[in-house]
Structure formats: structure tokens, C-alpha cells
Amino acid sequence: MNVLVTGAKGFAGRNLVENLRNIRDGKNRTRGFQIEEIYEFDIDTDKALLDGYCAKADFVFNLAGVNRPKENSEFMSGNFGFASELLDTLKKHRNTCPVMISSSIQATLIGRYGESDYGKSKLAGENLFFDYGKETGAKVLVYRFPNLFGKWSRPNYNSAVATFCNNIANDLPIQVNDRSTQLELLYIDDLVEEMFDALENKEHRCEYDGLDPVAKDNGKYCYVPTTHKVTLGEIVDLLESFKAQPGTLIMPEIPDNSFAKKLYSMYLSYLPREKTIFDLKMNCDDRGSFTELLKTMNCGQFSVNISKPGITKGQHWHNSKWEFFIVVAGHGLIQERRIGSDEVIEFEVSGDKIQAVHMLPGYTHNIINLSDTENLVTVMWANEQFDPQHPDTFFEVVK
């Protein structure tokens, strides 16, 4: 399959092209189609190339458009004019392959969008594509996207979310006039997956009830099923918690497919080089070191313990806290004894065979470095964050 992407250097276009390359190059084998050629067209591409691309394309993604022109009149020329040129070129070559157009929810011209020159230009483009489909019989896919967010979005251009991510990551000021303002946001990876669905003839169809898409198998429009409605205040609060993470070590809740998870990925893409690495506090003594790595909101914390040759660490027990000890380098012995009992259970562990050992509640336990020359490195997980006011840790030698 040969795919033409217009607006290939823009935010959506760049993400789509890179993921199409993953399909083409065999790096992504999760889809049921193959890519032969990717024709990338943008504002600075030689116009003569468009003719050849339109002759050979098996699918067209028209993501080209004008978002922030100097003059409002440029909306119509950029969003309607190029679409017309594209379709005329396809007709010239009698190429009736499927064509997709990136429109906007503003094309509804409802409410605050009623006088939007941008929305009017997008609606004109939609109608142009619908007329083209009727005239040629080509399959037409019209997507009305809400605000987009994700990696490679340009701050101070593509969206407020990009501006917030960039500024907070780089210690620049942000301005929020009304924290309660709600946005509907579409994540770029969800958009790309929908574009892949379209290539597999599995696009999601809908009709519109005002601003809201309503799923319908034979609907006139297409849509991406997953979007997120969040307020500016919620976005800023999440970003501030992400920024604080290297200091607190606390990872905010980021459930699968949640807005928070997607926003965190976006935020990280704006980090400057100097913030990509950060120090952790190593608690060092003559026995080795202990370092907290990561704390979670509801699922405890991770640490790493380094024991020097011959050293024994631990010798304590917990009422309710429990842990995993996972030796990743070196050779050690873990011992556990139930409080009030003389029976000791032992586990010889090594980085050559990585295993997880439960530290049982009500059992005093230790870990011994059996090597005379090498450090013992143990990754530890505890089911709760350490609370110095209630440590639930009591000294008692195992044996």
C-alpha cells in the first residue's frame, strides 16, 4: 500500500508518518496491512511531486491546514484551497482511493464556534470532500478532531496543553485565566491508532448531536472513540505533580488509558537535557548504601540496597509491612524467623538467577552478602511508603 500524507511535517502528520514507517520497516507487526511507500507532502515540498503522489497513492491522509495565519482570509485558502487542489489532482489521474480529511469540531459552527473563520474554512473543506465522494465514488472519511495533545506538539502554536507542558518543564511562567475552563482533548497516539483502523477499513463512524459524536455504523462522519474532558486547573495540577516527582519520588496515579498517563508522556517530551537526569539520595555507611528509587500513591515504594562483602543487613520485623527482596547482582543468603519461634527459613540467592523473596509480616529477617569480594545488590519493594512517624520496623536478630 502506498500512503500519501499531506501536512506531513505538522504535529499530527509527523506522528502519523513515523508510525507508518514503523509498519513499513517491520518494527510494528500488530496491524493487518503493509506499507510500501510513504509520500510526504508539506508546504515546502515541490508542488510537482504532488502529481506523482496522487497518481500512485492507495490511501490519502489530508492533514494539511492552517491553524494560526496572519490574516483570517488565509484560513479559507489554506484549509479549503489546498484540499481542492488535492482532489483535483486525484481526479486528473482517476484515482478513487480512500481519502481522509482532518477537520475540526469548530466546523459545527455551534455556540462559541458560530463566528469562527477557522470553523467556516473547515466546514467548506468537509463539503468539498463529501461532494468529491458523490462525484467519484471514492470513500471519504471526514474526522472532526477536538484539541490534540501529545509529543512534538508546538508550544505557543498547536495548543495550550503544549504551552503548559513546555513552560512548566522549563521553569517558565504560565497564565491560567479560569481554572474551571473545560477542554476536550484527543491524544495523538489514539489518533494514530484510529488512522490505522481507517487503513484496515475499520474506521469508527458517527453522526453529531450538537458537539458530541454519536456512534453509528453508517454515519456520515468519522471520529476517534477515546477523548478526555478535563479542566485547565486539572491539567496544571497534574503537571506540577509531574515536575515535583524527582524531589518527592512520588509517582502520581497514571492508570492505563487515563488522561494523566498520556499527559505525563507528553510532559516528559519537553524536558530539557539537564532535567532528564536527577540525583537520588544515597544513604551510605561502612556497610554499603540504601537508596529510595520510586514511591507510588497506593502501591508502596521501590529501593535498592547495596551490601559490601561479608555484611549482614536487616535484622528486623514488621507487623503489617511486607516486602520483596530481589537480588540482581552478587551472591547472598536471606534468613527469616517467625517471632516467637526458633525455626529459621533460608534462601540462597544470586544475580545469576533472579528471584523474588517475600519478607513475611511477623518474621524478623536479614540479608547476608556471602561474597568476599563482590557487592550484593538487592532491589526491594515495600507495600507502603516509609513513614518515619510510624515505621513499623522493630530490631531483632534472626539467629
Secondary structure, 3 states (H helix, E strand, C coil): CEEEEECCCCHHHHHHHHHHHHHHCCCCCCCCCCCCEEEEECCCCCCHHHHHHHHHCCEEEECCCCCCCCCCHHHHHHHHHHHHHHHHHHHHCCCCCCEEEEEEHHHHCCHHHCCCHHHHHHHHHHHHHHHHHHHHCCCEEEEEECEEECCCCCCCCCCHHHHHHHHHHCCCCCCCCCCCCEEEEEEHHHHHHHHHHHHCCCCCEEEEECCEEEECCCCCEECCCCCEEEEHHHHHHHHHHHHHHHHHCEECCCCCCCHHHHHHHHHHCCCCHHHCCCCCCEEEECCEEEEEEEEECCCCEEEEEEECCCCEEEEEECCCCCEEEEEEECEEEEEEEECCCCCEEEEEEECCECCEEEECCCEEEEEEECCCCCCEEEEEEECCCCCCCCCCCEECCCC
